[in-house]
Amino acid sequence: MARVKTIKIKDKPSNLDQFPNFSSSGSIKGMKDKFYGQDALLVRCGSYIYNVSAEESIYYSKAY
């Protein structure tokens, strides 16, 4: 299924807002199917989920 990692709001990178995002109440599977692709790297921070595929270091080193 869809894998999403999390970043605490207090640890939010300053550039996170530049990435495409959607509400955490939305469908992760639907966004991957229709817009981002199955290999998209998604990170949840607060009430939003961000597509950080353009900067993989956020997904692999800052998120858990």
Backbone torsions as a table, in degrees:
resi	resn	phi	psi	omega
1	MET	NA	-176.0	-176.4
2	ALA	-69.9	129.4	179.6
3	ARG	-103.0	123.7	177.5
4	VAL	-128.8	129.5	174.8
5	LYS	-95.7	168.3	-174.9
6	THR	-123.0	145.4	171.5
7	ILE	-127.2	130.4	176.6
8	LYS	-67.6	147.8	-178.5
9	ILE	-58.1	-37.6	-179.7
10	LYS	-67.7	-20.5	179.7
11	ASP	-102.9	8.8	-175.6
12	LYS	-60.4	125.4	175.9
13	PRO	-64.6	145.1	-175.9
14	SER	-64.2	-24.2	-177.6
15	ASN	-94.7	6.3	-175.4
16	LEU	-62.8	-32.7	-178.0
17	ASP	-67.1	-13.8	-179.9
18	GLN	-78.3	-13.4	-176.4
19	PHE	-89.6	151.7	176.3
20	PRO	-58.5	142.0	-178.0
21	ASN	-146.5	166.1	174.5
22	PHE	-150.0	163.0	-178.0
23	SER	-64.4	144.8	-180.0
24	SER	-68.0	-11.1	175.7
25	SER	-82.9	-7.7	179.2
26	GLY	-78.5	173.8	-177.6
27	SER	-89.9	115.7	178.0
28	ILE	-63.9	-45.9	179.6
29	LYS	-60.0	-43.6	179.5
30	GLY	-63.5	-42.0	179.6
31	MET	-66.3	-38.7	177.6
32	LYS	-67.4	-41.8	-179.2
33	ASP	-66.1	-42.4	-172.2
34	LYS	-93.8	-29.5	-170.6
35	PHE	-126.3	-49.5	-167.5
36	TYR	-94.8	-24.0	-174.6
37	GLY	92.3	155.7	-174.5
38	GLN	-67.7	-21.2	-178.6
39	ASP	-93.7	9.1	-178.5
40	ALA	-62.1	142.0	177.2
41	LEU	-98.5	110.9	-175.7
42	LEU	-110.3	138.7	-179.2
43	VAL	-129.9	130.2	176.8
44	ARG	-94.3	131.4	174.9
45	CYS	-142.6	116.2	-176.0
46	GLY	65.9	-129.9	-178.2
47	SER	-101.2	19.0	179.0
48	TYR	-127.8	154.2	174.6
49	ILE	-117.7	126.8	-175.3
50	TYR	-109.0	142.8	174.0
51	ASN	-93.6	102.9	-176.1
52	VAL	-103.4	26.6	-178.5
53	SER	-57.9	-30.3	-179.6
54	ALA	-72.2	-19.5	178.8
55	GLU	-134.9	80.8	-173.7
56	GLU	-59.3	-25.3	-177.6
57	SER	-61.4	-31.1	177.5
58	ILE	-63.9	-45.0	-178.1
59	TYR	-67.6	-44.0	-172.4
60	TYR	-86.5	-26.0	-175.7
61	SER	-115.4	-26.7	-176.2
62	LYS	-101.1	-23.8	-176.5
63	ALA	-96.7	157.7	178.2
64	TYR	-128.9	NA	NA
